[in-house]
Amino acid sequence: MTTALHIPCLVQTHRPQLIQAMLHVGERLGWQFTIPKGQTCCGLPAWEAGYEDAARTAAKRTIKLFASADSVLTPSIACLKMLQTHIPNLLGEENHEANALAHKSRSWCSMLGPSIDDLRQRIRYSGRIILLESCGAPGCPNCRTLFEQIEGLQILHTPVGCCSFRHDFSRRHPDIAASIAETIALPLVHSRADVILVHEPGCLHRLAPYFQDSDSPRLLHPAEFIAAMLQ
């Protein structure tokens, strides 16, 4: 069975350490990945901006890249929505290749389920974390289950809200987007948390400027956090 790793364009350009983290966790747990070459963009920014023709072009290319994979894992909640829902809608419900991609696409953390007991025995961490949900999307139950079982790790209350990272909104209304992001970021910066975990690389990118001080909580993707605990 072939499992392909989807690398979002934002991760390639702004957070390559997330790629290494996913590979490190996979290596320690015995997962077998392929990373199809030539990955660029799944078409989400074009779709959000209303450029459906450009989005279709990107979608068709994405389908070809992952055609031979039995399953596709992505670290991005937004890209997962594109792979599972928007691409089939763009290309038509009868497009078998688009539907096949939708059915075999999953979030990266979905792989953690069978490995929770193994990870619980390997990870040692004493501190407070916040699991920040992305735009109302449900957080990963596997991550929460794992972290709840780690002695010394405390999960704080998760605030609800949107950081304003939507490709077209941020581009068209940067001042408004920045104000919205600040209302989410500042309470997190001044929280009692040691680490803020976010499943969406876009949200990580949007919030990162507010977490530059040395005494700020660390802002990480769960894969980065788990990889660091497995070092």
C-alpha positions as CSV (number, residue, x, y, z in Angstrom):
1,M,0.0,0.0,0.0
2,T,1.4,3.4,-1.1
3,T,1.0,6.4,1.2
4,A,1.9,9.7,-0.4
5,L,2.6,12.9,1.6
6,H,1.0,16.1,0.3
7,I,3.3,19.1,0.9
8,P,1.3,22.3,0.8
9,C,2.8,25.2,-1.2
10,L,2.9,27.4,1.9
11,V,4.8,24.7,3.8
12,Q,7.3,24.4,0.9
13,T,8.0,28.1,0.9
14,H,7.6,29.2,4.6
15,R,7.8,26.2,6.9
16,P,10.1,23.4,5.5
17,Q,10.8,22.3,9.0
18,L,7.2,20.8,9.1
19,I,8.2,18.5,6.2
20,Q,11.2,17.2,8.2
21,A,9.0,16.8,11.3
22,M,6.5,14.7,9.5
23,L,9.3,12.5,8.0
24,H,10.9,12.2,11.4
25,V,7.7,11.0,13.1
26,G,7.0,8.6,10.3
27,E,10.5,7.2,10.5
28,R,10.3,6.6,14.2
29,L,6.9,4.9,13.9
30,G,7.8,2.8,10.8
31,W,5.5,4.6,8.4
32,Q,6.3,4.3,4.7
33,F,5.9,7.5,2.7
34,T,6.4,8.6,-0.8
35,I,6.6,12.3,-1.7
36,P,5.6,12.8,-5.3
37,K,7.9,15.3,-7.1
38,G,6.6,18.4,-8.7
39,Q,4.1,19.4,-6.1
40,T,3.2,23.1,-6.2
41,C,-0.4,24.1,-5.3
42,C,-3.6,22.2,-5.0
43,G,-5.6,25.1,-6.3
44,L,-7.1,26.4,-3.1
45,P,-5.9,30.1,-3.4
46,A,-7.3,30.4,-6.9
47,W,-10.6,28.7,-5.8
48,E,-10.9,31.1,-2.8
49,A,-10.3,34.1,-5.1
50,G,-13.0,32.9,-7.5
51,Y,-10.6,32.0,-10.4
52,E,-12.2,28.6,-11.1
53,D,-10.4,28.0,-14.4
54,A,-7.0,28.4,-12.7
55,A,-8.2,26.3,-9.8
56,R,-9.3,23.5,-12.2
57,T,-5.9,23.5,-13.8
58,A,-4.1,23.1,-10.5
59,A,-6.6,20.5,-9.4
60,K,-6.1,18.3,-12.5
61,R,-2.3,18.5,-11.9
62,T,-2.8,17.5,-8.3
63,I,-4.9,14.5,-9.2
64,K,-2.2,13.3,-11.6
65,L,0.6,13.6,-9.0
66,F,-1.3,11.4,-6.6
67,A,-3.0,9.0,-9.0
68,S,-0.8,6.1,-8.1
69,A,-1.1,6.5,-4.3
70,D,-3.4,4.4,-2.2
71,S,-3.8,7.1,0.4
72,V,-2.8,10.8,0.6
73,L,-1.8,12.5,3.8
74,T,-1.8,16.3,4.2
75,P,-0.8,18.4,7.3
76,S,-3.2,21.2,6.2
77,I,-6.9,21.3,7.2
78,A,-7.5,23.8,4.4
79,C,-5.8,21.7,1.7
80,L,-7.7,18.6,3.0
81,K,-11.0,20.5,2.3
82,M,-9.7,21.3,-1.2
83,L,-8.8,17.7,-1.9
84,Q,-11.9,16.2,-0.4
85,T,-14.6,18.6,-1.4
86,H,-13.7,21.5,-3.7
87,I,-11.8,19.5,-6.4
88,P,-14.7,17.1,-7.0
89,N,-17.1,20.1,-7.1
90,L,-14.8,21.9,-9.6
91,L,-14.4,19.0,-11.9
92,G,-17.9,17.5,-11.6
93,E,-19.4,14.8,-9.4
94,E,-18.8,12.2,-12.2
95,N,-15.1,12.8,-12.4
96,H,-13.8,9.5,-11.1
97,E,-10.2,10.6,-10.6
98,A,-11.4,13.6,-8.5
99,N,-13.6,11.4,-6.4
100,A,-10.8,8.9,-6.0
101,L,-8.5,11.6,-4.7
102,A,-11.2,12.8,-2.3
103,H,-11.8,9.3,-0.8
104,K,-8.2,8.6,-0.2
105,S,-7.2,12.0,1.2
106,R,-6.8,12.2,5.0
107,S,-5.2,14.5,7.5
108,W,-1.7,13.7,8.6
109,C,-2.7,13.2,12.2
110,S,-5.2,10.5,11.2
111,M,-2.2,8.2,11.1
112,L,-1.5,8.7,14.8
113,G,-4.5,6.6,16.0
114,P,-2.9,3.1,15.9
115,S,0.4,4.5,17.3
116,I,-1.0,6.4,20.3
117,D,0.1,3.7,22.9
118,D,3.6,3.6,21.4
119,L,3.9,7.4,21.4
120,R,2.6,7.7,24.9
121,Q,5.4,5.5,26.1
122,R,8.1,7.4,24.2
123,I,7.0,11.0,24.8
124,R,8.0,12.9,28.0
125,Y,6.8,16.4,28.4
126,S,5.9,18.7,31.3
127,G,4.1,21.8,30.4
128,R,0.9,23.5,29.2
129,I,-0.4,23.4,25.7
130,I,-3.3,24.9,23.7
131,L,-4.8,23.0,20.8
132,L,-6.0,25.8,18.6
133,E,-8.7,24.8,16.1
134,S,-8.7,26.2,12.6
135,C,-11.7,28.3,11.6
136,G,-14.2,26.1,13.4
137,A,-12.8,22.9,11.9
138,P,-12.7,20.1,14.5
139,G,-9.4,19.4,16.0
140,C,-7.6,16.1,15.6
141,P,-9.1,13.7,18.1
142,N,-6.0,11.5,17.9
143,C,-3.8,14.4,19.0
144,R,-6.0,15.2,21.9
145,T,-6.3,11.6,23.0
146,L,-2.5,11.2,22.8
147,F,-1.8,14.4,24.8
148,E,-4.4,13.6,27.4
149,Q,-2.4,10.5,28.2
150,I,1.0,12.1,28.6
151,E,1.9,12.6,32.3
152,G,2.8,16.1,33.0
153,L,1.2,17.6,30.0
154,Q,-1.8,19.9,30.6
155,I,-4.2,21.0,27.9
156,L,-5.6,24.5,28.5
157,H,-8.9,25.9,27.4
158,T,-9.0,26.3,23.6
159,P,-10.2,29.8,22.5
160,V,-12.5,29.9,19.6
161,G,-12.0,32.3,16.6
162,C,-10.5,32.9,13.2
163,C,-7.0,34.3,12.7
164,S,-8.2,35.8,9.3
165,F,-5.9,33.6,7.2
166,R,-7.9,33.1,4.1
167,H,-5.7,33.6,1.0
168,D,-8.0,36.1,-0.8
169,F,-9.2,37.9,2.3
170,S,-5.7,38.5,3.6
171,R,-4.7,39.8,0.1
172,R,-7.6,42.1,-0.5
173,H,-8.1,43.4,3.1
174,P,-4.6,43.2,4.8
175,D,-5.4,45.8,7.4
176,I,-8.6,44.2,8.5
177,A,-7.0,40.8,8.4
178,A,-4.1,42.0,10.6
179,S,-6.6,43.4,13.2
180,I,-8.5,40.2,13.3
181,A,-5.3,38.2,13.7
182,E,-4.2,40.4,16.6
183,T,-7.4,39.8,18.5
184,I,-6.6,36.0,18.3
185,A,-2.9,36.2,18.8
186,L,-2.5,38.5,21.8
187,P,-4.6,36.4,24.3
188,L,-2.5,33.4,23.2
189,V,0.8,35.2,23.6
190,H,-0.2,36.2,27.1
191,S,-1.8,32.9,28.1
192,R,-0.1,30.5,30.5
193,A,0.6,28.1,27.7
194,D,4.1,26.9,26.9
195,V,3.1,25.7,23.4
196,I,0.3,26.6,21.0
197,L,-0.5,23.8,18.5
198,V,-2.2,24.6,15.3
199,H,-3.2,22.0,12.6
200,E,-3.3,24.6,9.7
201,P,0.1,25.9,8.3
202,G,-1.7,28.9,7.0
203,C,-2.7,29.9,10.5
204,L,0.8,29.2,11.7
205,H,2.1,31.6,9.1
206,R,-0.5,34.2,9.9
207,L,0.1,34.1,13.7
208,A,3.9,33.7,13.7
209,P,4.8,37.5,13.8
210,Y,3.1,37.7,17.2
211,F,5.3,35.0,18.7
212,Q,8.8,36.3,18.0
213,D,9.8,37.2,21.6
214,S,11.8,34.7,23.5
215,D,9.3,34.5,26.3
216,S,6.3,33.9,24.0
217,P,4.8,30.4,23.8
218,R,6.1,28.3,21.0
219,L,3.8,28.1,18.0
220,L,4.0,24.7,16.3
221,H,2.2,22.2,14.2
222,P,1.4,19.0,16.1
223,A,3.8,17.1,13.9
224,E,6.6,19.5,14.9
225,F,5.8,19.1,18.6
226,I,5.7,15.3,18.4
227,A,8.9,15.2,16.4
228,A,10.7,17.4,19.0
229,M,9.4,15.1,21.8
230,L,10.8,12.1,19.9
231,Q,14.3,13.5,19.5
